[in-house]
Amino acid sequence: MMTIARNLCLERIAVTVFGRHASALHGWFPGVDIRADLGEAGLADNLARFDLVIQMHSDRPFDGLHRLHPRVVLLDRVCRARSPDSMAVRLTRFCRDELNLTNADKSNGITAPAGLVHRRHPLRVAIHPTASTIDKCWLASRYVRLAVTLRDRGFDPQFVVAPEERDDWTHVERLGLTSVSLGSLDNVAAWLFESGWFIGNDSGIGHLASSLQIPTLSLFMRRGLAHTWRPGWGAGQVLIGSTYLPTGRLKERYWKYMLSVGKVARAFEQLRASFA
């Protein structure tokens, strides 16, 4: 959504972004008015001062926005459209075709604070083994074996998870692997910006890494989801776990078993070769 915000700002249109994750990264988006989540209390009054309200999904974070404001644009149809394009490209097209921003591009304007060095640690591989729902997650044991494989090849794989998930991943330290404790999303962004590579599930952290131009390898359960939600800003590849499974139910249940450690390691080598 910061892609839309940036393109509007470039046309000197006043934009306010509300969101927990965006507000945690407000220092990475200079010149954009970013605030914490809006609450249900007084929502209509808070929205009244805006000429237009744009929300990604029809029912979240707020359901029934059309009853609270005369000009609401919901982007569910952009997400659901049958298209091989990523959301980064789809939202750029939305800016051009529906907001009439003729010079729109897919950059979201993220800018690293002074003092950080892009890919300072070229052998560091950020591994993000979790996601918003368990069905999106490749097997934890295979992530660990992948990390050992990468370490044996001279890389420095490091696991990054949310603070509330950290206790589930400290066991990797017994194998001599690193599980970083970063706390805020701002710290995660800084650490990613200085990492060499990213491997992870379909997740927001993958999009953040891609926005920061860190080469990404993203693991998806289904091709359709990958077309829509793959990280679409920097160099990257996606790996589909359910290519040979016949139905949606089987794909969602068994995709993670179909992806071997060797297959993911080979995809990472292909990513490295394409980025060289």
C-alpha positions as CSV (number, residue, x, y, z in Angstrom):
1,M,0.0,0.0,0.0
2,M,3.0,2.3,0.4
3,T,3.3,2.1,-3.4
4,I,0.0,3.9,-3.6
5,A,0.9,6.4,-0.9
6,R,4.2,7.3,-2.6
7,N,2.7,7.8,-6.0
8,L,0.0,10.1,-4.5
9,C,2.7,12.1,-2.6
10,L,4.7,12.6,-5.8
11,E,1.6,14.3,-7.3
12,R,1.6,16.6,-4.2
13,I,-1.6,15.0,-2.9
14,A,-1.7,14.9,0.9
15,V,-1.7,11.3,2.2
16,T,-2.0,9.9,5.7
17,V,-1.2,6.2,6.2
18,F,-2.6,4.3,9.2
19,G,-1.1,1.0,10.2
20,R,0.8,-0.7,12.9
21,H,3.6,-2.1,10.7
22,A,3.9,1.1,8.6
23,S,4.1,3.3,11.7
24,A,6.9,1.0,13.1
25,L,8.8,1.9,9.9
26,H,7.9,5.6,9.7
27,G,11.6,6.6,9.7
28,W,12.1,4.6,6.5
29,F,9.5,6.6,4.6
30,P,10.6,10.2,4.7
31,G,8.0,12.8,4.0
32,V,5.0,10.5,4.4
33,D,2.5,11.1,7.3
34,I,2.3,7.6,8.9
35,R,0.3,7.0,12.1
36,A,-0.7,4.1,14.3
37,D,-3.8,2.0,13.6
38,L,-7.2,3.7,13.7
39,G,-9.6,2.3,16.2
40,E,-13.3,1.6,15.9
41,A,-14.1,4.4,18.4
42,G,-14.8,7.6,16.5
43,L,-13.9,6.1,13.2
44,A,-16.4,8.0,11.1
45,D,-15.3,11.3,12.6
46,N,-11.6,10.4,12.0
47,L,-12.3,9.6,8.4
48,A,-14.5,12.6,7.7
49,R,-11.5,15.0,7.0
50,F,-10.3,12.9,4.1
51,D,-11.6,13.2,0.5
52,L,-10.8,9.5,-0.3
53,V,-10.3,6.4,1.8
54,I,-8.4,3.4,0.3
55,Q,-8.4,0.0,2.1
56,M,-6.9,-3.2,0.8
57,H,-9.6,-5.7,1.9
58,S,-13.3,-5.2,2.1
59,D,-13.7,-6.4,5.7
60,R,-10.4,-5.6,7.3
61,P,-9.2,-3.8,9.2
62,F,-12.8,-2.3,9.0
63,D,-16.0,-3.8,7.6
64,G,-18.7,-1.6,6.1
65,L,-16.5,1.5,5.4
66,H,-19.0,2.6,2.7
67,R,-21.5,3.3,5.5
68,L,-19.0,5.6,7.2
69,H,-17.5,7.6,4.3
70,P,-18.9,8.7,0.8
71,R,-15.7,7.9,-1.1
72,V,-14.2,4.5,-0.3
73,V,-12.0,2.4,-2.6
74,L,-11.6,-1.3,-1.7
75,L,-8.8,-3.2,-3.5
76,D,-10.1,-6.8,-3.0
77,R,-10.8,-6.9,-6.8
78,V,-7.2,-6.0,-7.5
79,C,-6.1,-8.9,-5.3
80,R,-8.5,-11.4,-6.8
81,A,-8.0,-10.5,-10.5
82,R,-6.8,-13.3,-12.7
83,S,-3.3,-12.0,-13.6
84,P,0.3,-13.2,-13.6
85,D,1.3,-9.9,-12.2
86,S,2.5,-9.3,-8.6
87,M,0.6,-7.0,-6.3
88,A,3.4,-4.5,-6.7
89,V,2.6,-4.3,-10.4
90,R,-1.1,-4.5,-9.9
91,L,-1.1,-1.5,-7.5
92,T,1.0,0.5,-9.9
93,R,-1.5,-0.1,-12.6
94,F,-4.3,0.9,-10.2
95,C,-2.5,4.2,-9.6
96,R,-2.2,4.8,-13.3
97,D,-5.6,3.6,-14.5
98,E,-7.9,4.5,-11.6
99,L,-6.2,7.3,-9.8
100,N,-4.9,8.8,-13.1
101,L,-1.3,9.1,-11.9
102,T,0.3,8.8,-15.3
103,N,3.9,8.7,-14.0
104,A,3.3,6.0,-11.3
105,D,5.8,3.3,-10.7
106,K,6.0,0.4,-8.3
107,S,8.6,1.9,-5.9
108,N,7.2,2.3,-2.4
109,G,9.8,4.9,-1.5
110,I,11.4,3.0,1.3
111,T,14.8,4.6,2.2
112,A,17.3,3.3,4.7
113,P,18.4,5.7,7.5
114,A,21.9,7.1,7.3
115,G,24.7,4.9,8.6
116,L,23.4,1.6,7.2
117,V,25.4,-0.2,4.4
118,H,23.4,-2.1,1.9
119,R,24.3,-5.9,1.9
120,R,27.2,-5.1,4.2
121,H,27.2,-8.9,5.1
122,P,27.1,-10.6,1.7
123,L,27.3,-14.1,3.1
124,R,24.5,-13.6,5.7
125,V,21.3,-15.4,4.7
126,A,18.2,-14.2,6.5
127,I,15.9,-17.1,7.1
128,H,12.3,-16.4,8.1
129,P,10.6,-19.7,8.8
130,T,7.2,-18.4,10.1
131,A,4.2,-16.7,8.5
132,S,0.8,-15.3,9.4
133,T,-0.8,-18.8,9.3
134,I,0.7,-22.3,9.8
135,D,-0.4,-23.5,6.3
136,K,2.0,-21.1,4.7
137,C,5.0,-22.5,6.6
138,W,7.5,-25.0,5.2
139,L,8.6,-27.7,7.6
140,A,10.6,-26.3,10.5
141,S,13.0,-29.3,10.5
142,R,13.8,-28.7,6.8
143,Y,14.5,-25.0,7.4
144,V,17.1,-26.2,10.0
145,R,18.6,-28.7,7.6
146,L,18.7,-26.0,4.9
147,A,20.6,-23.7,7.3
148,V,23.1,-26.4,8.1
149,T,23.6,-27.0,4.3
150,L,24.1,-23.3,3.7
151,R,26.6,-23.0,6.6
152,D,28.5,-26.0,5.2
153,R,28.8,-24.1,1.9
154,G,30.3,-21.1,3.6
155,F,27.3,-18.9,4.2
156,D,26.1,-17.4,7.5
157,P,22.4,-18.4,7.8
158,Q,20.6,-16.6,10.6
159,F,17.0,-17.2,11.7
160,V,14.7,-14.2,12.3
161,V,11.3,-14.5,13.9
162,A,8.9,-12.3,15.9
163,P,9.7,-11.8,19.6
164,E,6.7,-14.0,20.6
165,E,8.0,-16.8,18.3
166,R,11.6,-16.8,19.5
167,D,11.3,-19.5,22.2
168,D,10.2,-21.9,19.4
169,W,13.5,-21.4,17.6
170,T,16.2,-21.1,20.2
171,H,16.9,-24.8,19.7
172,V,18.8,-24.1,16.5
173,E,21.5,-22.6,18.6
174,R,22.4,-26.1,19.9
175,L,23.4,-26.8,16.3
176,G,25.7,-23.8,16.2
177,L,23.2,-21.8,14.2
178,T,22.1,-18.2,15.0
179,S,18.7,-17.0,16.0
180,V,18.7,-13.3,16.2
181,S,16.7,-11.2,18.7
182,L,15.8,-7.9,17.0
183,G,12.7,-6.7,18.7
184,S,11.1,-3.9,16.7
185,L,10.3,-4.0,13.0
186,D,12.6,-1.1,12.5
187,N,15.5,-3.2,13.8
188,V,14.5,-6.1,11.5
189,A,14.5,-3.7,8.5
190,A,18.0,-2.5,9.4
191,W,19.3,-6.1,9.8
192,L,17.7,-7.2,6.5
193,F,19.1,-4.2,4.7
194,E,22.6,-5.2,5.6
195,S,22.0,-9.0,4.9
196,G,23.1,-10.6,1.7
197,W,20.1,-12.8,1.0
198,F,16.6,-13.8,2.2
199,I,14.8,-17.2,2.3
200,G,11.3,-17.5,3.7
201,N,7.7,-18.3,3.5
202,D,5.0,-16.2,1.9
203,S,5.1,-13.3,4.5
204,G,5.4,-9.6,5.0
205,I,9.1,-10.0,5.9
206,G,9.7,-11.3,2.4
207,H,8.1,-8.2,1.0
208,L,10.2,-6.0,3.2
209,A,13.4,-7.7,2.1
210,S,12.4,-7.3,-1.5
211,S,11.6,-3.6,-1.0
212,L,15.1,-3.2,0.4
213,Q,16.5,-4.8,-2.7
214,I,17.7,-7.9,-0.9
215,P,17.5,-11.0,-3.3
216,T,14.7,-13.2,-2.1
217,L,13.7,-16.8,-2.4
218,S,10.1,-17.2,-1.3
219,L,8.4,-20.6,-0.7
220,F,4.7,-20.8,-1.7
221,M,2.1,-23.5,-1.4
222,R,0.3,-22.7,-4.8
223,R,1.2,-21.0,-8.1
224,G,-1.8,-18.7,-8.0
225,L,-0.9,-17.3,-4.6
226,A,2.7,-16.9,-5.8
227,H,1.6,-14.9,-8.9
228,T,-0.3,-12.5,-6.8
229,W,1.7,-12.2,-3.5
230,R,5.3,-12.9,-4.5
231,P,7.7,-10.1,-3.5
232,G,7.8,-7.8,-6.5
233,W,10.4,-5.1,-5.9
234,G,13.9,-6.5,-6.1
235,A,15.6,-9.6,-7.6
236,G,13.9,-12.8,-6.4
237,Q,12.6,-16.2,-7.2
238,V,9.6,-18.2,-5.9
239,L,9.5,-21.9,-5.4
240,I,6.1,-23.7,-5.6
241,G,5.6,-26.8,-3.4
242,S,2.5,-28.1,-4.9
243,T,3.2,-28.2,-8.6
244,Y,2.4,-31.9,-9.0
245,L,-0.6,-32.1,-6.6
246,P,-4.0,-32.2,-8.3
247,T,-6.5,-30.4,-6.1
248,G,-6.5,-27.2,-4.0
249,R,-7.0,-29.2,-0.8
250,L,-4.1,-31.5,-1.4
251,K,-1.9,-28.6,-2.4
252,E,-2.6,-26.7,0.8
253,R,-2.1,-29.8,3.0
254,Y,0.9,-31.4,1.4
255,W,2.9,-28.7,-0.4
256,K,5.4,-28.4,2.4
257,Y,6.3,-32.1,2.2
258,M,6.9,-31.9,-1.5
259,L,9.7,-29.4,-1.1
260,S,12.9,-31.1,-0.3
261,V,15.9,-29.4,1.3
262,G,17.9,-30.2,-1.9
263,K,15.3,-28.5,-4.1
264,V,15.3,-25.3,-2.0
265,A,19.1,-25.3,-1.9
266,R,19.3,-25.6,-5.6
267,A,16.8,-22.8,-6.1
268,F,19.0,-20.6,-3.9
269,E,22.0,-21.4,-6.0
270,Q,20.0,-20.4,-9.1
271,L,19.1,-17.1,-7.4
272,R,22.7,-16.5,-6.7
273,A,23.7,-17.2,-10.2
274,S,21.1,-14.9,-11.7
275,F,22.0,-12.1,-9.3
276,A,25.7,-12.3,-10.1
